[in-house]
Amino acid sequence: MTHLLLLWDIDGTLIDGDHVCEALYPSAFERLTGRPALHRVSIAGRTELDIMDELFARHGVGGVGPERVTTELAARLRERAAELRAAGRALPGAVEALRALAARGDVTQSVLTGNLRANAELKLGLFGLAEFLDLSVGAYGDDARERPALVPVARRRAAAVHGHAFDAGRTVLIGDTPRDVAAGRIGGARVVAVASGASSAHALRAAGADTVLADLRDTAAVLRAVRAAGPAARSPG
């Protein structure tokens, strides 16, 4: 069987952070600028630095370096970790799907996420998901501002660890937004979309997902979707 690199989105795909995660950005903005955030920005499917860049731009703020932003975002999430654990949850079927895929010898599981690495690790740890993932080969919001650029980052890291390349046919991204789908299509991955977040199955199909699932509850369906997205299922018999 062909070895696959499987890259999971986190928020809306594996976990529901309630409104705790959404509140992180105006809170960090206020700490960094001394001003309240008067404008809201869309966060779905974006990197954390990209979200903060738009917040700064919409408020006419410049000169805040990425190091300060990264430090502040990580500090604010650590501060609210207990609140996130109490209000959030692993989405139904997430643990079972991750466990089943981790047991396979032909899949390397990691993440492709807009979260900074520190925030990704904290969220996954809070909900008992980190143990199923090789986070050393993932790609994070502090690796690039635009999500499509994260796909080759993860592929290079996985190739360095495993000693063989993961091309577009052997890289599968699982996410819940049209931006996740676009990241896979542009960055070089097959896409399994899950309509467990704010985006409908219709919107995910229209964005170009190879497969769309309603959620992760049916573990067997998740495994079939992942394998169908790889080249083995399309090879002639």
N, C-alpha and C positions, 0 to 999 in steps of 0.2 A: 504494500500500500504506500502511496505517496505521503511523505511527511508534510503536514500542514503547519503553518504559523497562524494561530488564531488570536486575534486582537479584539478585546472587549472594550467598548465604551463603559463608563461607570454610571454617571447620573442619568436616571431614567431608563437605563438598560439593566443594570445589576442592583441599584439601590434607589430608593425614594428618600431624599433628604428633607422632605416636607418643605417648609419655607426657610429653614435654617441656612441652607447653602445660598439661596438667593439673596438673603440679607447680608451675606458676607461682604459683598462688593460696595454697597453704600456705606457700610461700617468702616471698611478699610479706606475708602475715599475720604471720609470725614477725619479719620485719624491722620491721614497723610497731608491733608490740605487745611484742616481747621474749619472747613465749611461743610454744611449738610449737602447731600446729593439731592438736587431738586428734580433731576431728570432720570427716568428709568430707561434701561437699555435691555435689549433681548440678550439672554445668556445661553439659550439652547444650542448645543453643538459648537460652541466657541471655546477658544482657549481663555484662561483666566487673564493673561496679559492683554489679549485683544479686548476683552470686556472692559478692563480698567482703562485702556487707551481711549475707548469711546466715551467712557465716563469723563475722563479728563478733557477730551475735545469738546464735548457738549457743554461743559462748564467753563470753557476757556482757560483751562489750567495747563501749563507746560512745565517742563523741567524736572519732572519726577522720574528719576532713573529706575530701570527695571529691578535693580538690586533692592532698592527700598520697597518697591511694590511687592516683590516676591517675599521679602521678610515680613512685611505687614500682613499679607494674605495668609501666610502660614501661621503667624501668631494669632490672628483673629479666629482661624478655624480651631486651633488648639484650645483657645479660650472657650469655644462653644462646643467642644467635643462631647461633653456630658449631655448637653441639650440635644445635639444631633443624635446621639445614641438613643435618647428617650423618645424623640419625636419621629425619627426616621426608621427605616426598615430595609432589609434585603427584600427585593421584589420576589413574588411567588415563583418558585421553580429555579431561582438563581443558584442556590447552594447545590441543588440536585444536579443541575446541568453542569456546573463547574466540576463537581465531584466525578461525574460520569466521564467527562472529557479528560480530566486529569488522570484517570485510570487507563486511558488509551496510550499505546506506545507510539502512535503515529501522529500525535498532535502536541505542539508546544503552545501553551496558553499564556498570554500576557495581556497587556492593556494598551489601547490607544485612546488617550484621554486629553481633554483640555485642562484638566487639573494639573497644577504643579505637582511634581513628584511627591513632595512631602505631604500634600493634601490628599493625593491619591492613596498613598500608603496608609494614612490615618483613616480615611473613610473605609477602605477595604478591611483594615484591621478591626475597626469598630463592629463590623457586621459579620466577622468570621469568614471573609472571602479570600483573604490574602494567601492562605495556605495552599490554595489550589492553583496559584499563578506564579510564573517566573517573572517577577517584576524587574529583573536586571535586563531583560530584553524588550521592555515596553518603551513607549514614546509618550512624552508628557508635555504639558503646556509651557514648561520652561525650556523645551527643546526647540520650539518654533512657535511663531504667533498664529500661523495659519494651519488648519488641521491637515490638508493634503500633504504638507511637507513632513508630517509626522510619520507617514507610512514608510517611506524609505529609511527613516531613522530606525524604526523598529526592525525592518528587514536587515539592515547592516548589523545591528546588534545581535540579532538572532543568528546571522551567518557567522559572525565572529565566535559565538559560543558553540555552535553546532558543527561548524566546519563545512557547511554546504549552503548554497544560495537558496533563498525563498523568492521565487519570481512571482509575478502577479497572479498566476494560476494557482500558486501554492500559498497564497496569503489571503486569509479570510477575515473580514472586519464585521463585527456585530455591533449595531448601534440602533438608536431610536429616533433620529431626526434626519431630515433631508440633508443637513450639513454633514452628518456622519456618512450618509450615502455618497455625497459628493466627494468627501475625503477619500473614500475607497476608489471611486471611479477615476478621480484625477490622480491620486497618489499611487495607484497600482495595486488594487486588491479586489477580490470578489466580495460582495456585500450581502449579509443576512440582516434584514431590518426587523425590529421588534416594535410593534405598535403598543408599547407599554408606557410610553411617555405622552407628550402633548400632541404628537403627530399621528394622523390617522393612517391606516393601512393603505388607503387610496393615495395619500400624499407620498408615502414611502415608495410605492410602486411607480408613481409618476416621476419620482426623483431618480429612478433607475436601479433600485435594489434588485438583486438577482433572485432573492427569496424574501417573502414577508411572513412573519409569524405574528399571531395575536399577542402572545406572551411567551414566557419560558416554562409554563406549567407542565407541558408534555415533553418530558426529557427525551423520549425516543424521537419525537419530531425535531427537536433541536439538533440531535446527533445526525439525523438524516439531512437536515438543511445544511449543516456544516460540511458533511461529506459531499453533498450534491454541489456545493459551491466550489469544490476543489476539482482538479483535473481528472482524478481517477474515475469519477462518475461519468465523465464525458468521453473517456477513452473507448475506442472500438472494442467490442468483445471478441 
